[in-house]
Amino acid sequence: MQQTFYKYQGTGNDFVMIDNRQQTFNKKDTKRVAFLCDRRFGIGADGLILLENHPDLDFKMVYYNADGNESTMCGNGGRCLVAFAKDLGVIKDKAVFEAIDGLHHAEIKDGIVKLQMLDVENVEEYDKHVFLNTGSPHHVQFEEQIEDFDIKSKGSQIRYGAPYNQAGTNVNFVKKINEDTFRVRTYERGVEDETLSCGTGVTAVAIAMHTLKQTNNTLINLNVEGGKLQVCFDAENKLYKNVWLIGPATYVFKGTI
Ligand SMILES: N[C@H](CCC[C@H](N)C(=O)O)C(=O)O
């Protein structure tokens, strides 16, 4: 049976999107998810996202990494899902939806989506890195040679090494540009490669930079391979609330297989 698929991208983090309000997609078929995300044999994407009905909210988000496994929160995917929901007529310019990490508010205007992220209160500071969870787990460390280093090798060593091991983490490399701007490159768990942007990742970097006093700003610019994102928050003694991820979310194509 033919199925309709859409593709959206948020600063180069790209997703196969499915309107699953009729529950037609087989959510247990990890091989099919991996096939759809395969950049040679399938459509090609960093992840796959289902839009589903919710009894009380505008919709529900189900996220799968490119390896076919359901995973934790995807910030850029959440932003793309809001754009998708608007294009389908499910919402107008505001949304409240449920994802694996809880409830999210969002707004969309002129192709820019503001997505409220989890509050963060447990930022673990180590000698050479910071670890925190912004809906997905993130390891954050500085990288002086950020424009020219082997991110796949360095990233996978950290992602699979202790203490993360098989469960793993996403790995973000950061370089300070100025008081309100940071350059970020991310090795993503479940893609097992660099992605051009990672929404929960830049959220983690922004909060980590504030925690490390690399900036006193509460609106921070993050320059990623695929474009520019912003993160804003209220910070009260290492408790980060009212956290928002802001950036473009763009329709790419609609097709059937
Ligand atoms: N690969 C991540 C989920 C997607 C995160 C990323 N695409 C984002 O925009 O937050 C993980 O398994 O933890």
The ligand as an ORCA input file, in Angstrom:
! r2SCAN-3c Opt
* xyz 0 1
  N      19.916     11.836     18.294
  C      19.306     12.337     19.516
  C      17.822     12.711     19.286
  C      17.692     13.827     18.272
  C      18.349     15.065     18.736
  C      18.532     16.149     17.690
  N      18.214     15.819     16.321
  C      17.822     17.423     18.106
  O      17.514     18.262     17.255
  O      17.622     17.599     19.340
  C      19.376     11.256     20.579
  O      19.197     10.093     20.248
  O      19.588     11.617     21.740
*
